[in-house]
């Protein structure tokens, strides 16, 4: 079973505290306690920084996904509006507009948006 981040950080803190507490015994046993403490603190700091960076990148990724989804939706709404304009300009029941109408029927439509994007509303006005 894998340990959680919280468990690992807690484990490291507890080991560090115990090493510091039992410094004398460990030195008698031949351990370079200062070097071990320095190395463990360095590992803990590097892990904390990496963890913080990972969480920041996760938040940025989520925000980027939201922007991508919103912009893709705007692309669909804008394209659909321009297709409607093209069909109207060619004449809805004309042979020339048949290819435009065929495009509409080949596309699976996403659910309707609550309101049209500002950029599309400006172009359609």
C-alpha positions as a Markdown table, in Angstrom:
| # | Residue | x | y | z |
|---|---|---|---|---|
| 1 | Unk | 0.0 | 0.0 | 0.0 |
| 2 | Unk | 1.4 | 3.4 | -1.0 |
| 3 | Unk | 1.6 | 6.2 | 1.6 |
| 4 | Unk | 0.0 | 9.5 | 1.1 |
| 5 | Unk | 1.9 | 12.8 | 0.9 |
| 6 | Unk | 0.8 | 13.7 | 4.4 |
| 7 | Unk | 1.9 | 10.4 | 5.8 |
| 8 | Unk | 5.3 | 10.7 | 4.1 |
| 9 | Unk | 5.9 | 14.2 | 5.3 |
| 10 | Unk | 4.8 | 13.3 | 8.8 |
| 11 | Unk | 7.1 | 10.2 | 8.7 |
| 12 | Unk | 10.1 | 12.4 | 7.7 |
| 13 | Unk | 9.3 | 15.0 | 10.5 |
| 14 | Unk | 9.0 | 12.2 | 13.1 |
| 15 | Unk | 12.3 | 10.6 | 12.0 |
| 16 | Unk | 14.1 | 13.9 | 12.1 |
| 17 | Unk | 12.8 | 14.7 | 15.6 |
| 18 | Unk | 13.9 | 11.3 | 16.8 |
| 19 | Unk | 17.3 | 11.6 | 15.3 |
| 20 | Unk | 17.8 | 15.0 | 16.9 |
| 21 | Unk | 16.5 | 13.6 | 20.2 |
| 22 | Unk | 18.8 | 10.6 | 20.2 |
| 23 | Unk | 21.8 | 12.4 | 18.8 |
| 24 | Unk | 24.2 | 11.2 | 21.5 |
| 25 | Unk | 23.3 | 7.5 | 21.1 |
| 26 | Unk | 23.6 | 7.7 | 17.3 |
| 27 | Unk | 27.0 | 9.4 | 17.5 |
| 28 | Unk | 28.2 | 6.7 | 19.8 |
| 29 | Unk | 27.1 | 4.2 | 17.2 |
| 30 | Unk | 29.2 | 5.9 | 14.5 |
| 31 | Unk | 26.5 | 7.9 | 12.7 |
| 32 | Unk | 27.4 | 11.3 | 11.4 |
| 33 | Unk | 24.2 | 12.8 | 12.9 |
| 34 | Unk | 24.8 | 16.4 | 11.6 |
| 35 | Unk | 25.2 | 15.1 | 8.0 |
| 36 | Unk | 22.1 | 12.9 | 8.3 |
| 37 | Unk | 20.0 | 15.8 | 9.7 |
| 38 | Unk | 21.3 | 18.1 | 7.0 |
| 39 | Unk | 20.5 | 15.6 | 4.2 |
| 40 | Unk | 17.1 | 14.8 | 5.6 |
| 41 | Unk | 16.2 | 18.5 | 6.0 |
| 42 | Unk | 17.4 | 19.1 | 2.4 |
| 43 | Unk | 15.2 | 16.2 | 1.1 |
| 44 | Unk | 12.2 | 17.5 | 3.0 |
| 45 | Unk | 12.6 | 21.0 | 1.7 |
| 46 | Unk | 13.1 | 19.8 | -1.9 |
| 47 | Unk | 10.0 | 17.6 | -1.6 |
| 48 | Unk | 7.9 | 20.5 | -0.1 |
| 49 | Unk | 9.0 | 22.8 | -3.0 |
| 50 | Unk | 8.2 | 20.1 | -5.6 |
| 51 | Unk | 4.9 | 19.4 | -4.0 |
| 52 | Unk | 3.9 | 23.1 | -4.0 |
| 53 | Unk | 5.0 | 23.4 | -7.6 |
| 54 | Unk | 2.9 | 20.4 | -8.5 |
| 55 | Unk | -0.2 | 21.8 | -6.8 |
| 56 | Unk | 0.3 | 25.2 | -8.6 |
| 57 | Unk | 0.7 | 23.4 | -12.0 |
| 58 | Unk | -2.5 | 21.4 | -11.3 |
| 59 | Unk | -4.4 | 24.6 | -10.6 |
| 60 | Unk | -3.0 | 26.1 | -13.8 |
| 61 | Unk | -3.9 | 23.0 | -15.8 |
| 62 | Unk | -7.5 | 23.1 | -14.5 |
| 63 | Unk | -7.8 | 26.8 | -15.4 |
| 64 | Unk | -6.3 | 26.1 | -18.8 |
| 65 | Unk | -8.8 | 23.3 | -19.4 |
| 66 | Unk | -11.7 | 25.6 | -18.5 |
| 67 | Unk | -10.4 | 28.3 | -21.0 |
| 68 | Unk | -10.0 | 25.6 | -23.7 |
| 69 | Unk | -13.5 | 24.3 | -23.2 |
| 70 | Unk | -15.0 | 27.8 | -23.2 |
| 71 | Unk | -13.0 | 28.8 | -26.3 |
| 72 | Unk | -14.0 | 25.6 | -28.1 |
| 73 | Unk | -17.6 | 26.3 | -27.3 |
| 74 | Unk | -17.2 | 29.8 | -28.6 |
| 75 | Unk | -15.7 | 28.4 | -31.8 |
| 76 | Unk | -18.8 | 26.2 | -32.3 |
| 77 | Unk | -21.3 | 28.9 | -31.6 |
| 78 | Unk | -19.4 | 31.4 | -33.9 |
| 79 | Unk | -19.1 | 28.8 | -36.7 |
| 80 | Unk | -22.7 | 27.8 | -36.4 |
| 81 | Unk | -23.7 | 31.5 | -36.6 |
| 82 | Unk | -21.6 | 32.1 | -39.7 |
| 83 | Unk | -23.1 | 29.0 | -41.3 |
| 84 | Unk | -26.6 | 30.4 | -40.6 |
| 85 | Unk | -25.5 | 33.7 | -42.2 |
| 86 | Unk | -24.1 | 31.9 | -45.2 |
| 87 | Unk | -27.3 | 29.8 | -45.7 |
| 88 | Unk | -29.4 | 33.0 | -45.5 |
| 89 | Unk | -27.1 | 34.9 | -47.9 |
| 90 | Unk | -27.2 | 32.1 | -50.4 |
| 91 | Unk | -31.0 | 31.7 | -50.0 |
| 92 | Unk | -32.3 | 29.1 | -47.7 |
| 93 | Unk | -34.1 | 27.0 | -50.3 |
| 94 | Unk | -31.5 | 27.4 | -53.1 |
| 95 | Unk | -29.3 | 24.7 | -54.6 |
| 96 | Unk | -26.3 | 26.9 | -53.6 |
| 97 | Unk | -27.1 | 26.7 | -49.9 |
| 98 | Unk | -27.5 | 22.9 | -50.0 |
| 99 | Unk | -23.9 | 22.3 | -49.2 |
| 100 | Unk | -24.1 | 24.6 | -46.3 |
| 101 | Unk | -27.2 | 22.9 | -45.0 |
| 102 | Unk | -25.5 | 19.5 | -45.4 |
| 103 | Unk | -22.7 | 20.6 | -43.1 |
| 104 | Unk | -25.2 | 21.4 | -40.4 |
| 105 | Unk | -26.8 | 18.0 | -40.6 |
| 106 | Unk | -23.4 | 16.2 | -40.4 |
| 107 | Unk | -22.4 | 17.8 | -37.1 |
| 108 | Unk | -23.5 | 16.5 | -33.7 |
| 109 | Unk | -24.6 | 19.6 | -31.9 |
| 110 | Unk | -23.4 | 20.4 | -28.3 |
| 111 | Unk | -26.0 | 21.4 | -25.7 |
| 112 | Unk | -27.2 | 25.0 | -26.1 |
| 113 | Unk | -25.2 | 27.7 | -24.3 |
| 114 | Unk | -26.8 | 30.0 | -21.8 |
| 115 | Unk | -25.9 | 33.1 | -23.7 |
| 116 | Unk | -23.9 | 33.7 | -26.9 |
| 117 | Unk | -20.3 | 34.8 | -26.5 |
| 118 | Unk | -19.7 | 38.5 | -26.8 |
| 119 | Unk | -17.5 | 38.2 | -29.9 |
| 120 | Unk | -20.2 | 36.3 | -31.8 |
| 121 | Unk | -23.0 | 38.7 | -30.7 |
| 122 | Unk | -20.9 | 41.7 | -32.0 |
| 123 | Unk | -20.3 | 40.1 | -35.4 |
| 124 | Unk | -23.9 | 39.0 | -35.8 |
| 125 | Unk | -25.3 | 42.5 | -34.9 |
